[in-house]
């Protein structure tokens, strides 16, 4: 009767450890998804800034190209 109880306790401890590790993994996944979302937002903002900064340069280049064709 001792051995079945020992294995039952061992199995319970194994399941408890797996449960604790799965909670840690879930928390890390949540943190990683927040970091990815933040990075994606920063990249989008940088792209908008770059597009806004390149607008005047593109207009100037278009005017210079039109002047060269005349």
Secondary structure by P-SEA (a helix, b strand, c coil): caaaaaaaaaaaaaaaaaaaaaaaaaaaaaaaaaaaaaaaaaaaaaaaaaaaaaaaaaaaaaaaaaaaac
